[in-house]
Amino acid sequence: MFLRQCPHDLFHCMGGMAREMFQATFEILTAVGEEKFLKTWCNFEFPLI
């Protein structure tokens, strides 16, 4: 019997996808690019809910 593991809720599913996206992004950036990315990310304005 083949068992497939899947996330039990949307939060963990999206969190895992975001982690993979950030890891892939940082792998292709140079040290300077990574520093610029992090500075931009820290200053990004998120809407208030």
CHARMM internal coordinates of N, CA and C (Angstrom, degrees):
IC EDIT
DIST 1 N 1 CA 1.4505
DIST 1 CA 1 C 1.5251
ANGL 1 N 1 CA 1 C 109.07
DIST 1 C 2 N 1.3177
ANGL 1 CA 1 C 2 N 117.10
DIHE 1 N 1 CA 1 C 2 N 134.91
DIST 2 N 2 CA 1.4615
ANGL 1 C 2 N 2 CA 123.46
DIHE 1 CA 1 C 2 N 2 CA -178.79
DIST 2 CA 2 C 1.5123
ANGL 2 N 2 CA 2 C 109.19
DIHE 1 C 2 N 2 CA 2 C -98.61
DIST 2 C 3 N 1.3220
ANGL 2 CA 2 C 3 N 117.06
DIHE 2 N 2 CA 2 C 3 N 122.36
DIST 3 N 3 CA 1.4668
ANGL 2 C 3 N 3 CA 121.22
DIHE 2 CA 2 C 3 N 3 CA 177.67
DIST 3 CA 3 C 1.5191
ANGL 3 N 3 CA 3 C 108.95
DIHE 2 C 3 N 3 CA 3 C -108.20
DIST 3 C 4 N 1.2908
ANGL 3 CA 3 C 4 N 115.94
DIHE 3 N 3 CA 3 C 4 N 133.67
DIST 4 N 4 CA 1.4539
ANGL 3 C 4 N 4 CA 121.31
DIHE 3 CA 3 C 4 N 4 CA 178.65
DIST 4 CA 4 C 1.5285
ANGL 4 N 4 CA 4 C 108.42
DIHE 3 C 4 N 4 CA 4 C -111.66
DIST 4 C 5 N 1.3072
ANGL 4 CA 4 C 5 N 116.05
DIHE 4 N 4 CA 4 C 5 N 132.76
DIST 5 N 5 CA 1.4488
ANGL 4 C 5 N 5 CA 119.92
DIHE 4 CA 4 C 5 N 5 CA -179.92
DIST 5 CA 5 C 1.5280
ANGL 5 N 5 CA 5 C 108.46
DIHE 4 C 5 N 5 CA 5 C -94.59
DIST 5 C 6 N 1.3148
ANGL 5 CA 5 C 6 N 117.22
DIHE 5 N 5 CA 5 C 6 N 136.50
DIST 6 N 6 CA 1.4594
ANGL 5 C 6 N 6 CA 120.91
DIHE 5 CA 5 C 6 N 6 CA 179.33
DIST 6 CA 6 C 1.5217
ANGL 6 N 6 CA 6 C 109.43
DIHE 5 C 6 N 6 CA 6 C -140.16
DIST 6 C 7 N 1.3578
ANGL 6 CA 6 C 7 N 116.70
DIHE 6 N 6 CA 6 C 7 N 154.39
DIST 7 N 7 CA 1.4636
ANGL 6 C 7 N 7 CA 119.78
DIHE 6 CA 6 C 7 N 7 CA 177.41
DIST 7 CA 7 C 1.5334
ANGL 7 N 7 CA 7 C 110.24
DIHE 6 C 7 N 7 CA 7 C -62.61
DIST 7 C 8 N 1.2998
ANGL 7 CA 7 C 8 N 115.78
DIHE 7 N 7 CA 7 C 8 N 144.69
DIST 8 N 8 CA 1.4609
ANGL 7 C 8 N 8 CA 120.24
DIHE 7 CA 7 C 8 N 8 CA -177.55
DIST 8 CA 8 C 1.5197
ANGL 8 N 8 CA 8 C 112.94
DIHE 7 C 8 N 8 CA 8 C -90.04
DIST 8 C 9 N 1.3164
ANGL 8 CA 8 C 9 N 116.40
DIHE 8 N 8 CA 8 C 9 N -13.42
DIST 9 N 9 CA 1.4547
ANGL 8 C 9 N 9 CA 117.91
DIHE 8 CA 8 C 9 N 9 CA 178.19
DIST 9 CA 9 C 1.5251
ANGL 9 N 9 CA 9 C 110.23
DIHE 8 C 9 N 9 CA 9 C -148.09
DIST 9 C 10 N 1.3076
ANGL 9 CA 9 C 10 N 115.66
DIHE 9 N 9 CA 9 C 10 N 159.56
DIST 10 N 10 CA 1.4483
ANGL 9 C 10 N 10 CA 122.21
DIHE 9 CA 9 C 10 N 10 CA -175.86
DIST 10 CA 10 C 1.5219
ANGL 10 N 10 CA 10 C 112.14
DIHE 9 C 10 N 10 CA 10 C -61.70
DIST 10 C 11 N 1.3354
ANGL 10 CA 10 C 11 N 118.38
DIHE 10 N 10 CA 10 C 11 N -37.97
DIST 11 N 11 CA 1.4600
ANGL 10 C 11 N 11 CA 121.64
DIHE 10 CA 10 C 11 N 11 CA -178.22
DIST 11 CA 11 C 1.5197
ANGL 11 N 11 CA 11 C 111.16
DIHE 10 C 11 N 11 CA 11 C -57.71
DIST 11 C 12 N 1.3265
ANGL 11 CA 11 C 12 N 117.24
DIHE 11 N 11 CA 11 C 12 N -48.24
DIST 12 N 12 CA 1.4661
ANGL 11 C 12 N 12 CA 120.28
DIHE 11 CA 11 C 12 N 12 CA -178.43
DIST 12 CA 12 C 1.5302
ANGL 12 N 12 CA 12 C 111.43
DIHE 11 C 12 N 12 CA 12 C -70.39
DIST 12 C 13 N 1.2988
ANGL 12 CA 12 C 13 N 116.74
DIHE 12 N 12 CA 12 C 13 N -34.45
DIST 13 N 13 CA 1.4670
ANGL 12 C 13 N 13 CA 120.80
DIHE 12 CA 12 C 13 N 13 CA 177.07
DIST 13 CA 13 C 1.5266
ANGL 13 N 13 CA 13 C 109.87
DIHE 12 C 13 N 13 CA 13 C -62.67
DIST 13 C 14 N 1.3194
ANGL 13 CA 13 C 14 N 117.52
DIHE 13 N 13 CA 13 C 14 N -51.22
DIST 14 N 14 CA 1.4707
ANGL 13 C 14 N 14 CA 121.50
DIHE 13 CA 13 C 14 N 14 CA -178.32
DIST 14 CA 14 C 1.5196
ANGL 14 N 14 CA 14 C 111.13
DIHE 13 C 14 N 14 CA 14 C -67.67
DIST 14 C 15 N 1.3228
ANGL 14 CA 14 C 15 N 117.34
DIHE 14 N 14 CA 14 C 15 N -36.37
DIST 15 N 15 CA 1.4657
ANGL 14 C 15 N 15 CA 120.66
DIHE 14 CA 14 C 15 N 15 CA 177.87
DIST 15 CA 15 C 1.5129
ANGL 15 N 15 CA 15 C 111.71
DIHE 14 C 15 N 15 CA 15 C -62.32
DIST 15 C 16 N 1.3207
ANGL 15 CA 15 C 16 N 116.63
DIHE 15 N 15 CA 15 C 16 N -41.75
DIST 16 N 16 CA 1.4594
ANGL 15 C 16 N 16 CA 120.81
DIHE 15 CA 15 C 16 N 16 CA 178.29
DIST 16 CA 16 C 1.5211
ANGL 16 N 16 CA 16 C 111.92
DIHE 15 C 16 N 16 CA 16 C -65.75
DIST 16 C 17 N 1.3181
ANGL 16 CA 16 C 17 N 116.53
DIHE 16 N 16 CA 16 C 17 N -40.15
DIST 17 N 17 CA 1.4666
ANGL 16 C 17 N 17 CA 120.36
DIHE 16 CA 16 C 17 N 17 CA 178.21
DIST 17 CA 17 C 1.5244
ANGL 17 N 17 CA 17 C 110.70
DIHE 16 C 17 N 17 CA 17 C -66.27
DIST 17 C 18 N 1.3203
ANGL 17 CA 17 C 18 N 117.59
DIHE 17 N 17 CA 17 C 18 N -40.97
DIST 18 N 18 CA 1.4639
ANGL 17 C 18 N 18 CA 121.41
DIHE 17 CA 17 C 18 N 18 CA 179.13
DIST 18 CA 18 C 1.5264
ANGL 18 N 18 CA 18 C 110.32
DIHE 17 C 18 N 18 CA 18 C -64.51
DIST 18 C 19 N 1.3244
ANGL 18 CA 18 C 19 N 117.39
DIHE 18 N 18 CA 18 C 19 N -41.71
DIST 19 N 19 CA 1.4702
ANGL 18 C 19 N 19 CA 121.04
DIHE 18 CA 18 C 19 N 19 CA 178.70
DIST 19 CA 19 C 1.5252
ANGL 19 N 19 CA 19 C 110.85
DIHE 18 C 19 N 19 CA 19 C -59.96
DIST 19 C 20 N 1.3239
ANGL 19 CA 19 C 20 N 116.49
DIHE 19 N 19 CA 19 C 20 N -45.12
DIST 20 N 20 CA 1.4688
ANGL 19 C 20 N 20 CA 120.42
DIHE 19 CA 19 C 20 N 20 CA 179.55
DIST 20 CA 20 C 1.5265
ANGL 20 N 20 CA 20 C 110.98
DIHE 19 C 20 N 20 CA 20 C -64.11
DIST 20 C 21 N 1.3404
ANGL 20 CA 20 C 21 N 116.86
DIHE 20 N 20 CA 20 C 21 N -39.08
DIST 21 N 21 CA 1.4632
ANGL 20 C 21 N 21 CA 120.20
DIHE 20 CA 20 C 21 N 21 CA 179.07
DIST 21 CA 21 C 1.5286
ANGL 21 N 21 CA 21 C 111.30
DIHE 20 C 21 N 21 CA 21 C -63.62
DIST 21 C 22 N 1.3411
ANGL 21 CA 21 C 22 N 116.27
DIHE 21 N 21 CA 21 C 22 N -45.03
DIST 22 N 22 CA 1.4624
ANGL 21 C 22 N 22 CA 119.56
DIHE 21 CA 21 C 22 N 22 CA 179.42
DIST 22 CA 22 C 1.5291
ANGL 22 N 22 CA 22 C 111.31
DIHE 21 C 22 N 22 CA 22 C -65.33
DIST 22 C 23 N 1.3191
ANGL 22 CA 22 C 23 N 118.27
DIHE 22 N 22 CA 22 C 23 N -41.43
DIST 23 N 23 CA 1.4624
ANGL 22 C 23 N 23 CA 120.53
DIHE 22 CA 22 C 23 N 23 CA 178.51
DIST 23 CA 23 C 1.5217
ANGL 23 N 23 CA 23 C 110.96
DIHE 22 C 23 N 23 CA 23 C -61.05
DIST 23 C 24 N 1.3305
ANGL 23 CA 23 C 24 N 117.43
DIHE 23 N 23 CA 23 C 24 N -43.68
DIST 24 N 24 CA 1.4615
ANGL 23 C 24 N 24 CA 120.93
DIHE 23 CA 23 C 24 N 24 CA 179.14
DIST 24 CA 24 C 1.5296
ANGL 24 N 24 CA 24 C 110.83
DIHE 23 C 24 N 24 CA 24 C -65.57
DIST 24 C 25 N 1.3275
ANGL 24 CA 24 C 25 N 116.49
DIHE 24 N 24 CA 24 C 25 N -38.54
DIST 25 N 25 CA 1.4677
ANGL 24 C 25 N 25 CA 120.55
DIHE 24 CA 24 C 25 N 25 CA 179.16
DIST 25 CA 25 C 1.5226
ANGL 25 N 25 CA 25 C 110.51
DIHE 24 C 25 N 25 CA 25 C -64.07
DIST 25 C 26 N 1.3248
ANGL 25 CA 25 C 26 N 117.46
DIHE 25 N 25 CA 25 C 26 N -46.72
DIST 26 N 26 CA 1.4616
ANGL 25 C 26 N 26 CA 120.48
DIHE 25 CA 25 C 26 N 26 CA -177.92
DIST 26 CA 26 C 1.5238
ANGL 26 N 26 CA 26 C 112.38
DIHE 25 C 26 N 26 CA 26 C -67.97
DIST 26 C 27 N 1.3171
ANGL 26 CA 26 C 27 N 117.91
DIHE 26 N 26 CA 26 C 27 N -26.61
DIST 27 N 27 CA 1.4630
ANGL 26 C 27 N 27 CA 120.70
DIHE 26 CA 26 C 27 N 27 CA 178.11
DIST 27 CA 27 C 1.5245
ANGL 27 N 27 CA 27 C 111.86
DIHE 26 C 27 N 27 CA 27 C -67.78
DIST 27 C 28 N 1.3380
ANGL 27 CA 27 C 28 N 118.30
DIHE 27 N 27 CA 27 C 28 N -29.30
DIST 28 N 28 CA 1.4554
ANGL 27 C 28 N 28 CA 120.05
DIHE 27 CA 27 C 28 N 28 CA -177.36
DIST 28 CA 28 C 1.5289
ANGL 28 N 28 CA 28 C 113.05
DIHE 27 C 28 N 28 CA 28 C -94.74
DIST 28 C 29 N 1.3258
ANGL 28 CA 28 C 29 N 118.00
DIHE 28 N 28 CA 28 C 29 N -10.89
DIST 29 N 29 CA 1.4619
ANGL 28 C 29 N 29 CA 120.81
DIHE 28 CA 28 C 29 N 29 CA -178.60
DIST 29 CA 29 C 1.5277
ANGL 29 N 29 CA 29 C 111.63
DIHE 28 C 29 N 29 CA 29 C -87.15
DIST 29 C 30 N 1.3229
ANGL 29 CA 29 C 30 N 115.40
DIHE 29 N 29 CA 29 C 30 N 148.59
DIST 30 N 30 CA 1.4568
ANGL 29 C 30 N 30 CA 120.50
DIHE 29 CA 29 C 30 N 30 CA 170.77
DIST 30 CA 30 C 1.5272
ANGL 30 N 30 CA 30 C 107.34
DIHE 29 C 30 N 30 CA 30 C -78.45
DIST 30 C 31 N 1.3179
ANGL 30 CA 30 C 31 N 117.05
DIHE 30 N 30 CA 30 C 31 N 174.07
DIST 31 N 31 CA 1.4683
ANGL 30 C 31 N 31 CA 120.49
DIHE 30 CA 30 C 31 N 31 CA 179.17
DIST 31 CA 31 C 1.5264
ANGL 31 N 31 CA 31 C 110.41
DIHE 30 C 31 N 31 CA 31 C -61.32
DIST 31 C 32 N 1.3280
ANGL 31 CA 31 C 32 N 117.16
DIHE 31 N 31 CA 31 C 32 N -40.51
DIST 32 N 32 CA 1.4700
ANGL 31 C 32 N 32 CA 121.19
DIHE 31 CA 31 C 32 N 32 CA 178.99
DIST 32 CA 32 C 1.5243
ANGL 32 N 32 CA 32 C 110.25
DIHE 31 C 32 N 32 CA 32 C -66.34
DIST 32 C 33 N 1.3250
ANGL 32 CA 32 C 33 N 116.85
DIHE 32 N 32 CA 32 C 33 N -43.31
DIST 33 N 33 CA 1.4607
ANGL 32 C 33 N 33 CA 120.91
DIHE 32 CA 32 C 33 N 33 CA 178.81
DIST 33 CA 33 C 1.5201
ANGL 33 N 33 CA 33 C 112.03
DIHE 32 C 33 N 33 CA 33 C -63.06
DIST 33 C 34 N 1.3351
ANGL 33 CA 33 C 34 N 116.05
DIHE 33 N 33 CA 33 C 34 N -40.22
DIST 34 N 34 CA 1.4625
ANGL 33 C 34 N 34 CA 120.22
DIHE 33 CA 33 C 34 N 34 CA 178.76
DIST 34 CA 34 C 1.5252
ANGL 34 N 34 CA 34 C 110.64
DIHE 33 C 34 N 34 CA 34 C -64.54
DIST 34 C 35 N 1.3205
ANGL 34 CA 34 C 35 N 116.95
DIHE 34 N 34 CA 34 C 35 N -41.02
DIST 35 N 35 CA 1.4607
ANGL 34 C 35 N 35 CA 120.83
DIHE 34 CA 34 C 35 N 35 CA 179.09
DIST 35 CA 35 C 1.5323
ANGL 35 N 35 CA 35 C 110.67
DIHE 34 C 35 N 35 CA 35 C -63.22
DIST 35 C 36 N 1.3378
ANGL 35 CA 35 C 36 N 117.13
DIHE 35 N 35 CA 35 C 36 N -43.63
DIST 36 N 36 CA 1.4667
ANGL 35 C 36 N 36 CA 120.97
DIHE 35 CA 35 C 36 N 36 CA 178.54
DIST 36 CA 36 C 1.5266
ANGL 36 N 36 CA 36 C 110.96
DIHE 35 C 36 N 36 CA 36 C -64.50
DIST 36 C 37 N 1.3255
ANGL 36 CA 36 C 37 N 116.32
DIHE 36 N 36 CA 36 C 37 N -41.44
DIST 37 N 37 CA 1.4648
ANGL 36 C 37 N 37 CA 120.91
DIHE 36 CA 36 C 37 N 37 CA 178.98
DIST 37 CA 37 C 1.5278
ANGL 37 N 37 CA 37 C 110.22
DIHE 36 C 37 N 37 CA 37 C -60.05
DIST 37 C 38 N 1.3302
ANGL 37 CA 37 C 38 N 116.89
DIHE 37 N 37 CA 37 C 38 N -47.55
DIST 38 N 38 CA 1.4673
ANGL 37 C 38 N 38 CA 120.51
DIHE 37 CA 37 C 38 N 38 CA -178.05
DIST 38 CA 38 C 1.5241
ANGL 38 N 38 CA 38 C 112.04
DIHE 37 C 38 N 38 CA 38 C -65.80
DIST 38 C 39 N 1.3351
ANGL 38 CA 38 C 39 N 117.60
DIHE 38 N 38 CA 38 C 39 N -37.93
DIST 39 N 39 CA 1.4711
ANGL 38 C 39 N 39 CA 119.92
DIHE 38 CA 38 C 39 N 39 CA 177.07
DIST 39 CA 39 C 1.5218
ANGL 39 N 39 CA 39 C 110.43
DIHE 38 C 39 N 39 CA 39 C -63.92
DIST 39 C 40 N 1.3345
ANGL 39 CA 39 C 40 N 116.63
DIHE 39 N 39 CA 39 C 40 N -42.91
DIST 40 N 40 CA 1.4585
ANGL 39 C 40 N 40 CA 120.42
DIHE 39 CA 39 C 40 N 40 CA 178.56
DIST 40 CA 40 C 1.5190
ANGL 40 N 40 CA 40 C 110.67
DIHE 39 C 40 N 40 CA 40 C -64.36
DIST 40 C 41 N 1.3298
ANGL 40 CA 40 C 41 N 116.90
DIHE 40 N 40 CA 40 C 41 N -43.41
DIST 41 N 41 CA 1.4648
ANGL 40 C 41 N 41 CA 121.89
DIHE 40 CA 40 C 41 N 41 CA -178.69
DIST 41 CA 41 C 1.5282
ANGL 41 N 41 CA 41 C 110.70
DIHE 40 C 41 N 41 CA 41 C -62.61
DIST 41 C 42 N 1.3261
ANGL 41 CA 41 C 42 N 116.99
DIHE 41 N 41 CA 41 C 42 N -40.91
DIST 42 N 42 CA 1.4685
ANGL 41 C 42 N 42 CA 120.32
DIHE 41 CA 41 C 42 N 42 CA -179.13
DIST 42 CA 42 C 1.5285
ANGL 42 N 42 CA 42 C 111.93
DIHE 41 C 42 N 42 CA 42 C -67.08
DIST 42 C 43 N 1.3259
ANGL 42 CA 42 C 43 N 117.16
DIHE 42 N 42 CA 42 C 43 N -28.83
DIST 43 N 43 CA 1.4677
ANGL 42 C 43 N 43 CA 120.94
DIHE 42 CA 42 C 43 N 43 CA -178.61
DIST 43 CA 43 C 1.5243
ANGL 43 N 43 CA 43 C 113.20
DIHE 42 C 43 N 43 CA 43 C -96.26
DIST 43 C 44 N 1.3257
ANGL 43 CA 43 C 44 N 117.35
DIHE 43 N 43 CA 43 C 44 N 3.90
DIST 44 N 44 CA 1.4613
ANGL 43 C 44 N 44 CA 121.96
DIHE 43 CA 43 C 44 N 44 CA -178.89
DIST 44 CA 44 C 1.5230
ANGL 44 N 44 CA 44 C 109.59
DIHE 43 C 44 N 44 CA 44 C -70.44
DIST 44 C 45 N 1.3261
ANGL 44 CA 44 C 45 N 115.94
DIHE 44 N 44 CA 44 C 45 N 130.72
DIST 45 N 45 CA 1.4591
ANGL 44 C 45 N 45 CA 120.07
DIHE 44 CA 44 C 45 N 45 CA -179.30
DIST 45 CA 45 C 1.5194
ANGL 45 N 45 CA 45 C 110.10
DIHE 44 C 45 N 45 CA 45 C -89.85
DIST 45 C 46 N 1.3148
ANGL 45 CA 45 C 46 N 116.03
DIHE 45 N 45 CA 45 C 46 N 121.77
DIST 46 N 46 CA 1.4546
ANGL 45 C 46 N 46 CA 122.27
DIHE 45 CA 45 C 46 N 46 CA 178.29
DIST 46 CA 46 C 1.5278
ANGL 46 N 46 CA 46 C 108.84
DIHE 45 C 46 N 46 CA 46 C -98.20
DIST 46 C 47 N 1.3132
ANGL 46 CA 46 C 47 N 118.41
DIHE 46 N 46 CA 46 C 47 N 140.85
DIST 47 N 47 CA 1.4641
ANGL 46 C 47 N 47 CA 120.35
DIHE 46 CA 46 C 47 N 47 CA -179.79
DIST 47 CA 47 C 1.5235
ANGL 47 N 47 CA 47 C 111.11
DIHE 46 C 47 N 47 CA 47 C -67.43
DIST 47 C 48 N 1.3187
ANGL 47 CA 47 C 48 N 115.01
DIHE 47 N 47 CA 47 C 48 N 146.09
DIST 48 N 48 CA 1.4608
ANGL 47 C 48 N 48 CA 120.21
DIHE 47 CA 47 C 48 N 48 CA 175.67
DIST 48 CA 48 C 1.5256
ANGL 48 N 48 CA 48 C 108.54
DIHE 47 C 48 N 48 CA 48 C -81.05
DIST 48 C 49 N 1.2976
ANGL 48 CA 48 C 49 N 115.33
DIHE 48 N 48 CA 48 C 49 N 138.52
DIST 49 N 49 CA 1.4731
ANGL 48 C 49 N 49 CA 119.20
DIHE 48 CA 48 C 49 N 49 CA -179.12
DIST 49 CA 49 C 1.5005
ANGL 49 N 49 CA 49 C 109.94
DIHE 48 C 49 N 49 CA 49 C -100.14
END
COOR INIT
IC SEED 1 N 1 CA 1 C
IC BUILD
